[in-house]
Amino acid sequence: MRPSYDVVVIGSGFGGAATACRLAQGGYSVCLLERGKRWSKTDFPRSPAEVAKCFWRKDKSLGFLEYRAFRRIDVVQGCGVGGGSLHYFNVHLRTPAEIFSSRAWPREITRAVLDPYYSLAENMLDSAPLSPPAGRELPRRTSVFLAAASAAGRTAQLVPIGVYTGSDRANPHGGGAQSACDYSGNCMLGCDLHSKNTLDLNYIPLAEKHGAETFPLHEVERIEPIDGQGYRVTYRKLDSNNPRLSQPGSVVGRKVILAGGTLGTTELLLRCKFSHCTLPALSPRLGCRFSGNGDFILAGAMDTDREIDPGRGPSITAGVDCSTPNNRIFIEDLGYPDAFMWMMEGVIPGENRLISLFKAVSTYISSTLGNGSGRIGFEVDKLFRGGATTRFLPYLGMGTDAADGRLRWNGDQVEIVWSHRNSRQMFREMEQAMKELSRGVRGRYVTSILWHWPFRKLLTAHPLGGSFMGSDPDTSVVSHRGEVWGYPDLFVADGSMIPSALSVNPSLTICALAERVAFWILHGRDMGPHDPDRPATH
Ligand SMILES: Cc1cc2nc3c(=O)[nH]c(=O)nc-3n(C[C@H](O)[C@H](O)[C@H](O)COP(=O)(O)OP(=O)(O)OC[C@H]3O[C@@H](n4cnc5c(N)ncnc54)[C@H](O)[C@@H]3O)c2cc1C
């Protein structure tokens, strides 16, 4: 690593990968610091024992998934070169125009302004509705979800996803070999075929081709301004064999871009403001406007009138707009990886499971004693067939929650202060829509276990806000260009800059906003649809 760069980017998820790539293409020297590991496709967990190791546990294991539990809402997020793309469900939706017209957003950001950046991101992520690989049809879960919506009087559609289904190829952005999706449904556990268009297959290799240097296992702890020359970024270099061991180090960036994700970026800024006191003039609003994007996970329809086998196929394939006059609501089908489906099969007591087990064992014993046919295949087959999850249609709901949570510094780490009180009406309307979908396939609507009394808790995969955009430092943390109020050349480009729920999966919007942050740094203006300065994407 050199002692200084034009730009230091912290975090290599959607915001970090896009800014690093565009600024490197624009001729800047770029250093990309990422706390997680770089994963090759053969490293991803497949067996249950390996799955246990895929979690990030501070100072213990350096997996690519981090689950953080707070009082009223839990958060799942990514860590690794490629950030959340390593485990995400590949959906790329443009945020509805009316979201940007809410007062929470700076007036400079509209859907029309963002559309050219959305196009850039879609091109890089190779985003398209699922086209089944050769010899396959749409997954059963998709067809059942479409039928459920239609029976409920609604029209569901395939959503654009970044999943490759063609013949073997080299990724056009330079990220190596890809094979067609095999419907294993393991999107959340990393894709061992590289069918998922993760950021380490597109933005990151393109950035590296233009000279950007990526440093995995570098966790940033502090940012400090150095008189008119940028910022000193101090990190801990983690030892992959023993995460307790780390070496300190630092690098100077004439510009610094925070892209550590909603929790990562806001936590770092809170630490610099309150513990290190290196960025004391940060806005008093730092930490506000936290939103879970109205996520409602772990709900679904049980005992549907047809088999679904929900683990098969890309993890999300279709969605339906269930907005009401009060709220925007979007519901998608949701598949879980094999390992989770098997765990659910074991936990949910299946009808006749014990009887089948008893019959299999007694047939085996009597055959061993010379009294039976010796053919136990039939009983064993019944033991594994028709479990509770084969007729389960899981949902992911997203909607306009009130975005009134707060990320607070407790002296050691970030805490989330969150209540669903002001979002209750939206969740009621969302559950109503989920019940209608469930009736469409004669299923029994089951709600998230976390949502039951006494927990009344939510789980979000889409945390947003905390270091949010706005028109002035009294009411927001960064400008519409992502520059931190009071700290020139310090930028935020990730989910934390988003000031409201989006009501759809956020990665494409995060990417588009990051493209915009980079374009403004390079050109000092917005990009138009046919702009001669539009970045080259291949
Ligand atoms: C199971 C799951 C499925 C999802 N599916 C979808 C989907 O289908 N579509 C969609 O749009 N969204 C999806 N999401 C959400 C999506 O992954 C996130 O919204 C997105 O990754 C956020 O992008 P980001 O740039 O803000 O941060 P991230 O992608 O989270 O990247 C932040 C990176 O910064 C690193 N970092 C943090 N702090 C530091 C530090 N101090 N020093 C160095 N590095 C640091 C992290 O390790 C991480 O790699 C899903 C999320 C989950 C959990």
Ligand as a Chemical Component Dictionary entry (heavy atoms), coordinates in Angstrom:
data_LIG
# 
_chem_comp.id                   LIG 
_chem_comp.type                 NON-POLYMER 
_chem_comp.pdbx_formal_charge   0 
_chem_comp.three_letter_code    LIG 
# 
loop_
_chem_comp_atom.comp_id 
_chem_comp_atom.atom_id 
_chem_comp_atom.alt_atom_id 
_chem_comp_atom.type_symbol 
_chem_comp_atom.charge 
_chem_comp_atom.model_Cartn_x 
_chem_comp_atom.model_Cartn_y 
_chem_comp_atom.model_Cartn_z 
_chem_comp_atom.pdbx_ordinal 
LIG C1  C1  C 0 -29.931 -12.001 2.779  1  
LIG C2  C2  C 0 -29.961 -10.674 2.070  2  
LIG C3  C3  C 0 -30.513 -10.589 0.801  3  
LIG C4  C4  C 0 -30.562 -9.354  0.150  4  
LIG N1  N1  N 0 -31.097 -9.298  -1.105 5  
LIG C5  C5  C 0 -31.160 -8.105  -1.751 6  
LIG C6  C6  C 0 -31.699 -8.027  -3.064 7  
LIG O1  O1  O 0 -32.125 -9.018  -3.660 8  
LIG N2  N2  N 0 -31.721 -6.823  -3.674 9  
LIG C7  C7  C 0 -31.285 -5.677  -3.041 10 
LIG O2  O2  O 0 -31.388 -4.616  -3.619 11 
LIG N3  N3  N 0 -30.764 -5.745  -1.814 12 
LIG C8  C8  C 0 -30.671 -6.916  -1.157 13 
LIG N4  N4  N 0 -30.123 -6.988  0.096  14 
LIG C9  C9  C 0 -29.609 -5.742  0.686  15 
LIG C10 C10 C 0 -28.271 -5.351  0.103  16 
LIG O3  O3  O 0 -27.352 -6.401  0.297  17 
LIG C11 C11 C 0 -27.803 -4.068  0.775  18 
LIG O4  O4  O 0 -28.814 -3.094  0.685  19 
LIG C12 C12 C 0 -26.544 -3.552  0.113  20 
LIG O5  O5  O 0 -25.530 -4.514  0.125  21 
LIG C13 C13 C 0 -26.069 -2.295  0.811  22 
LIG O6  O6  O 0 -25.024 -1.742  0.057  23 
LIG P1  P1  P 0 -23.980 -0.766  0.728  24 
LIG O7  O7  O 0 -23.059 -0.298  -0.301 25 
LIG O8  O8  O 0 -24.729 0.242   1.525  26 
LIG O9  O9  O 0 -23.210 -1.651  1.811  27 
LIG P2  P2  P 0 -22.707 -3.140  1.796  28 
LIG O10 O10 O 0 -23.011 -3.828  0.538  29 
LIG O11 O11 O 0 -23.202 -3.740  3.069  30 
LIG O12 O12 O 0 -21.136 -2.988  1.878  31 
LIG C14 C14 C 0 -20.479 -2.420  2.968  32 
LIG C15 C15 C 0 -19.102 -3.037  3.054  33 
LIG O13 O13 O 0 -18.306 -2.232  3.911  34 
LIG C16 C16 C 0 -17.538 -3.061  4.744  35 
LIG N5  N5  N 0 -17.219 -2.306  5.958  36 
LIG C17 C17 C 0 -18.068 -1.904  6.923  37 
LIG N6  N6  N 0 -17.416 -1.220  7.868  38 
LIG C18 C18 C 0 -16.118 -1.194  7.493  39 
LIG C19 C19 C 0 -14.945 -0.642  8.074  40 
LIG N7  N7  N 0 -14.981 0.023   9.243  41 
LIG N8  N8  N 0 -13.758 -0.802  7.443  42 
LIG C20 C20 C 0 -13.696 -1.473  6.261  43 
LIG N9  N9  N 0 -14.785 -2.032  5.675  44 
LIG C21 C21 C 0 -15.985 -1.878  6.274  45 
LIG C22 C22 C 0 -18.415 -4.256  4.986  46 
LIG O14 O14 O 0 -17.656 -5.384  5.361  47 
LIG C23 C23 C 0 -19.103 -4.422  3.652  48 
LIG O15 O15 O 0 -18.406 -5.293  2.803  49 
LIG C24 C24 C 0 -30.057 -8.197  0.768  50 
LIG C25 C25 C 0 -29.497 -8.289  2.043  51 
LIG C26 C26 C 0 -29.459 -9.513  2.699  52 
LIG C27 C27 C 0 -28.883 -9.569  4.086  53 
# 
loop_
_chem_comp_bond.comp_id 
_chem_comp_bond.atom_id_1 
_chem_comp_bond.atom_id_2 
_chem_comp_bond.value_order 
_chem_comp_bond.pdbx_ordinal 
LIG C1  C2  SING 1  
LIG C2  C3  SING 2  
LIG C2  C26 DOUB 3  
LIG C3  C4  DOUB 4  
LIG C4  N1  SING 5  
LIG C4  C24 SING 6  
LIG N1  C5  DOUB 7  
LIG C5  C6  SING 8  
LIG C5  C8  SING 9  
LIG C6  O1  DOUB 10 
LIG C6  N2  SING 11 
LIG N2  C7  SING 12 
LIG C7  O2  DOUB 13 
LIG C7  N3  SING 14 
LIG N3  C8  DOUB 15 
LIG C8  N4  SING 16 
LIG N4  C9  SING 17 
LIG N4  C24 SING 18 
LIG C9  C10 SING 19 
LIG C10 O3  SING 20 
LIG C10 C11 SING 21 
LIG C11 O4  SING 22 
LIG C11 C12 SING 23 
LIG C12 O5  SING 24 
LIG C12 C13 SING 25 
LIG C13 O6  SING 26 
LIG O6  P1  SING 27 
LIG P1  O7  DOUB 28 
LIG P1  O8  SING 29 
LIG P1  O9  SING 30 
LIG O9  P2  SING 31 
LIG P2  O10 DOUB 32 
LIG P2  O11 SING 33 
LIG P2  O12 SING 34 
LIG O12 C14 SING 35 
LIG C14 C15 SING 36 
LIG C15 O13 SING 37 
LIG C15 C23 SING 38 
LIG O13 C16 SING 39 
LIG C16 N5  SING 40 
LIG C16 C22 SING 41 
LIG N5  C17 SING 42 
LIG N5  C21 SING 43 
LIG C17 N6  DOUB 44 
LIG N6  C18 SING 45 
LIG C18 C19 SING 46 
LIG C18 C21 DOUB 47 
LIG C19 N7  SING 48 
LIG C19 N8  DOUB 49 
LIG N8  C20 SING 50 
LIG C20 N9  DOUB 51 
LIG N9  C21 SING 52 
LIG C22 O14 SING 53 
LIG C22 C23 SING 54 
LIG C23 O15 SING 55 
LIG C24 C25 DOUB 56 
LIG C25 C26 SING 57 
LIG C26 C27 SING 58 
# 
